[in-house]
Amino acid sequence: MEEEAGSERGLQELVDELYHFRDHYFETHSVDDAGKKQQDVADKMAKTLLQVQRYEDSVKNKSLYLLQKGKALNVTPEYSQVAEEALAKAVKLSPTLVDAWNQLGEVYWKKGDITTARTCFLGALNHCKNKVSLRNLSMVLRQVPCEDEEERSQNVMESVKHAKEAVQMDVKDGTSWYILGNAYLSLFFRSGQPTKISQQSLNSYARAEKVDPTATCNADLHLNRATLFTYEQSYSEALRGFARAAQLDPACPEPSAREHQLLDFLGKLNTLLTNKGKVKAKKLQSMLGSLKPSHLGPCGDGKYQGSTGKKVVLEQKPLSALVPGVNTGTVVLGKVVFSLTTEEKIPFSFGLVDSEGSCYAVMVYNLADHWGVLIGDSVAIPEPYLKQHEIEHKGQTFSFCSLRVETPMLLVVNGKAQGANCQAAPKVMYRPQSE
């Protein structure tokens, strides 16, 4: 009996060593070796499997042997039919073997069978509540095919719930914190990009790195966080994140592509702002001369409903008088001189020139597909949120000011307030929960 237990421990330690090699790769290798990581792990897996076979006769518990064999085969990102067969036999022999259910769920996930993967993780939780099943369930819920937006939104909310449960089971598990960050990131994009949720996502990523040093070498963490930084207009942090992700996973083209897309957008935006949309001086002077107090619409007659819910009178100020952050009690007015969108079409950006000739970028979020402004339109922005950008990345520099507008309903275009049909339909109603 003691000899059999020793064989089981030896087999488990052998496979655990394989996963430690994968997860702690950059503790023993330079980042310059990132391009070799997948092959090195595959080579290590092949050697481990040869050693695993030696335990086939000494480990009497067949289900445990099949679990470790399937787990070893499951260490790479690719789907393995042999791993599926081994793990399926393991759970058939021992239906309460939670680790086997989790591994089998991951195999089906790699296979593209999301529904069966979900069933495996739920099956594991039916036998024993554990952090691995909870966080895997959190991930697959965001990929389960849905019939409508309501179901998809419900899955996102459930995804956050399960990820939080996983963290609560082990607050020192970096992987669980990382997956919670991803769950919040999905909720962020489905609920109108509220600042509270973006901060929850960023805090989760930070906790992942704090409790688990290997998280700093997680390319997906850097990629996902950089995506969030892009929407938050923290462009320097976003560019560094994309570059770091590309460095850690050179085989994945997305981080590098996203870095170049953002640099291209910032370059075009900076040039258009500097040249005021390339509008000729005489035409620009004519455009600015046509600005009228009536173009302020409800922002100029005391009918604007401020953040307190009360109607207030706003003071018109030039763009140069704005301070970083929200400019309460202020309205700016200017002419549109260009528009620019990213490949994702979010945000919709345009250049606004005021009567003094200052040109700032206006970035509008949560807009309906049909909404936009034209060159020459007069636009008033109540209580504008100003951000000053000084960006330097790989020898390129960008310097400009932007006004962030959370919804086109906050804008007044040619004297008219924008209706609810200009705003993208909300996909999920988010109610903040206590942490």
Solvent accessible surface area in square Angstrom, and as a share of the most:
residue,aa,sasa,rsa
1,M,195,0.87
2,E,147,0.66
3,E,147,0.66
4,E,47,0.21
5,A,36,0.28
6,G,27,0.26
7,S,16,0.10
8,E,47,0.21
9,R,141,0.51
10,G,19,0.18
11,L,2,0.01
12,Q,91,0.40
13,E,111,0.50
14,L,26,0.13
15,V,0,0.00
16,D,59,0.31
17,E,95,0.43
18,L,0,0.00
19,Y,31,0.12
20,H,103,0.46
21,F,51,0.21
22,R,71,0.26
23,D,69,0.36
24,H,53,0.23
25,Y,2,0.01
26,F,33,0.14
27,E,111,0.50
28,T,107,0.62
29,H,52,0.23
30,S,60,0.39
31,V,36,0.21
32,D,128,0.66
33,D,36,0.18
34,A,9,0.07
35,G,57,0.55
36,K,112,0.47
37,K,52,0.22
38,Q,92,0.41
39,Q,111,0.49
40,D,37,0.19
41,V,6,0.04
42,A,31,0.24
43,D,64,0.33
44,K,53,0.23
45,M,34,0.15
46,A,51,0.40
47,K,134,0.57
48,T,3,0.02
49,L,29,0.14
50,L,112,0.56
51,Q,72,0.32
52,V,1,0.00
53,Q,103,0.46
54,R,184,0.67
55,Y,57,0.22
56,E,79,0.35
57,D,119,0.62
58,S,46,0.29
59,V,4,0.02
60,K,141,0.60
61,N,60,0.31
62,K,91,0.39
63,S,4,0.02
64,L,46,0.23
65,Y,6,0.02
66,L,15,0.07
67,L,6,0.03
68,Q,15,0.07
69,K,58,0.25
70,G,0,0.00
71,K,45,0.19
72,A,0,0.00
73,L,23,0.12
74,N,5,0.02
75,V,2,0.01
76,T,16,0.09
77,P,87,0.55
78,E,103,0.46
79,Y,75,0.29
80,S,23,0.15
81,Q,111,0.49
82,V,78,0.45
83,A,0,0.00
84,E,26,0.12
85,E,84,0.38
86,A,5,0.04
87,L,0,0.00
88,A,38,0.29
89,K,118,0.50
90,A,0,0.00
91,V,13,0.08
92,K,168,0.71
93,L,103,0.51
94,S,30,0.19
95,P,73,0.46
96,T,95,0.55
97,L,33,0.17
98,V,24,0.14
99,D,86,0.44
100,A,0,0.00
101,W,52,0.18
102,N,6,0.03
103,Q,20,0.09
104,L,7,0.03
105,G,0,0.00
106,E,47,0.21
107,V,0,0.00
108,Y,34,0.13
109,W,48,0.17
110,K,68,0.29
111,K,101,0.43
112,G,54,0.52
113,D,51,0.27
114,I,25,0.13
115,T,83,0.48
116,T,44,0.26
117,A,0,0.00
118,R,74,0.27
119,T,83,0.48
120,C,4,0.02
121,F,0,0.00
122,L,75,0.37
123,G,15,0.15
124,A,0,0.00
125,L,36,0.18
126,N,130,0.67
127,H,85,0.38
128,C,67,0.40
129,K,114,0.48
130,N,25,0.13
131,K,55,0.23
132,V,46,0.26
133,S,0,0.00
134,L,5,0.03
135,R,35,0.13
136,N,7,0.03
137,L,2,0.01
138,S,0,0.00
139,M,39,0.17
140,V,0,0.00
141,L,7,0.03
142,R,61,0.22
143,Q,95,0.42
144,V,16,0.09
145,P,98,0.62
146,C,25,0.15
147,E,167,0.75
148,D,74,0.39
149,E,84,0.38
150,E,141,0.63
151,E,68,0.30
152,R,86,0.31
153,S,7,0.05
154,Q,100,0.44
155,N,12,0.06
156,V,6,0.04
157,M,49,0.22
158,E,52,0.23
159,S,0,0.00
160,V,10,0.06
161,K,107,0.45
162,H,28,0.13
163,A,0,0.00
164,K,26,0.11
165,E,41,0.19
166,A,0,0.00
167,V,9,0.05
168,Q,126,0.56
169,M,89,0.40
170,D,47,0.24
171,V,77,0.44
172,K,158,0.67
173,D,20,0.10
174,G,5,0.05
175,T,58,0.34
176,S,0,0.00
177,W,30,0.11
178,Y,28,0.11
179,I,4,0.02
180,L,6,0.03
181,G,0,0.00
182,N,15,0.08
183,A,0,0.00
184,Y,6,0.02
185,L,19,0.10
186,S,29,0.19
187,L,2,0.01
188,F,0,0.00
189,F,61,0.25
190,R,33,0.12
191,S,18,0.11
192,G,33,0.32
193,Q,16,0.07
194,P,39,0.25
195,T,98,0.57
196,K,89,0.38
197,I,0,0.00
198,S,1,0.01
199,Q,88,0.39
200,Q,17,0.07
201,S,0,0.00
202,L,31,0.15
203,N,77,0.39
204,S,4,0.02
205,Y,0,0.00
206,A,52,0.41
207,R,94,0.34
208,A,0,0.00
209,E,40,0.18
210,K,164,0.70
211,V,44,0.25
212,D,33,0.17
213,P,100,0.63
214,T,26,0.15
215,A,8,0.06
216,T,53,0.31
217,C,37,0.22
218,N,44,0.23
219,A,16,0.13
220,D,75,0.39
221,L,0,0.00
222,H,19,0.09
223,L,16,0.08
224,N,34,0.17
225,R,38,0.14
226,A,0,0.00
227,T,20,0.12
228,L,0,0.00
229,F,40,0.17
230,T,30,0.17
231,Y,23,0.09
232,E,40,0.18
233,Q,2,0.01
234,S,24,0.15
235,Y,5,0.02
236,S,25,0.16
237,E,68,0.30
238,A,0,0.00
239,L,0,0.00
240,R,138,0.50
241,G,11,0.11
242,F,2,0.01
243,A,22,0.17
244,R,70,0.26
245,A,0,0.00
246,A,20,0.16
247,Q,89,0.40
248,L,9,0.05
249,D,42,0.22
250,P,74,0.47
251,A,80,0.62
252,C,43,0.26
253,P,106,0.67
254,E,77,0.35
255,P,3,0.02
256,S,39,0.25
257,A,44,0.34
258,R,43,0.16
259,E,6,0.02
260,H,112,0.50
261,Q,61,0.27
262,L,12,0.06
263,L,15,0.08
264,D,75,0.39
265,F,13,0.05
266,L,0,0.00
267,G,23,0.22
268,K,104,0.44
269,L,0,0.00
270,N,33,0.17
271,T,67,0.39
272,L,34,0.17
273,L,15,0.08
274,T,106,0.62
275,N,67,0.34
276,K,63,0.27
277,G,15,0.14
278,K,144,0.61
279,V,24,0.14
280,K,164,0.69
281,A,86,0.67
282,K,174,0.74
283,K,120,0.51
284,L,18,0.09
285,Q,136,0.60
286,S,78,0.50
287,M,21,0.09
288,L,30,0.15
289,G,67,0.64
290,S,48,0.31
291,L,34,0.17
292,K,113,0.48
293,P,113,0.71
294,S,77,0.50
295,H,30,0.13
296,L,15,0.08
297,G,20,0.19
298,P,39,0.25
299,C,2,0.01
300,G,44,0.42
301,D,83,0.43
302,G,20,0.20
303,K,129,0.55
304,Y,35,0.13
305,Q,112,0.50
306,G,11,0.10
307,S,104,0.67
308,T,109,0.64
309,G,42,0.40
310,K,147,0.62
311,K,138,0.59
312,V,50,0.29
313,V,122,0.70
314,L,12,0.06
315,E,106,0.48
316,Q,94,0.42
317,K,70,0.30
318,P,46,0.29
319,L,0,0.00
320,S,71,0.46
321,A,48,0.37
322,L,13,0.06
323,V,88,0.51
324,P,85,0.54
325,G,21,0.20
326,V,90,0.51
327,N,13,0.07
328,T,101,0.59
329,G,29,0.28
330,T,5,0.03
331,V,1,0.00
332,V,0,0.00
333,L,9,0.04
334,G,0,0.00
335,K,14,0.06
336,V,0,0.00
337,V,0,0.00
338,F,9,0.04
339,S,55,0.35
340,L,27,0.14
341,T,64,0.37
342,T,27,0.16
343,E,135,0.60
344,E,85,0.38
345,K,145,0.61
346,I,63,0.32
347,P,8,0.05
348,F,22,0.09
349,S,0,0.00
350,F,0,0.00
351,G,0,0.00
352,L,0,0.00
353,V,0,0.00
354,D,4,0.02
355,S,86,0.56
356,E,110,0.49
357,G,16,0.15
358,S,28,0.18
359,C,22,0.13
360,Y,30,0.11
361,A,0,0.00
362,V,0,0.00
363,M,0,0.00
364,V,0,0.00
365,Y,0,0.00
366,N,30,0.16
367,L,27,0.14
368,A,15,0.11
369,D,155,0.80
370,H,128,0.57
371,W,19,0.07
372,G,38,0.37
373,V,10,0.06
374,L,135,0.67
375,I,99,0.50
376,G,27,0.26
377,D,22,0.12
378,S,0,0.00
379,V,0,0.00
380,A,0,0.00
381,I,4,0.02
382,P,9,0.06
383,E,30,0.13
384,P,3,0.02
385,Y,91,0.34
386,L,4,0.02
387,K,60,0.26
388,Q,107,0.48
389,H,8,0.04
390,E,136,0.61
391,I,8,0.04
392,E,130,0.58
393,H,17,0.07
394,K,143,0.61
395,G,76,0.73
396,Q,81,0.36
397,T,92,0.54
398,F,10,0.04
399,S,66,0.43
400,F,18,0.08
401,C,27,0.16
402,S,0,0.00
403,L,0,0.00
404,R,33,0.12
405,V,3,0.02
406,E,67,0.30
407,T,21,0.12
408,P,0,0.00
409,M,80,0.36
410,L,78,0.39
411,L,1,0.00
412,V,4,0.03
413,V,18,0.10
414,N,71,0.36
415,G,21,0.20
416,K,147,0.62
417,A,65,0.50
418,Q,31,0.14
419,G,37,0.36
420,A,73,0.57
421,N,106,0.54
422,C,14,0.08
423,Q,61,0.27
424,A,40,0.31
425,A,83,0.64
426,P,104,0.65
427,K,107,0.45
428,V,18,0.10
429,M,133,0.59
430,Y,36,0.14
431,R,166,0.61
432,P,86,0.54
433,Q,98,0.43
434,S,105,0.68
435,E,139,0.62
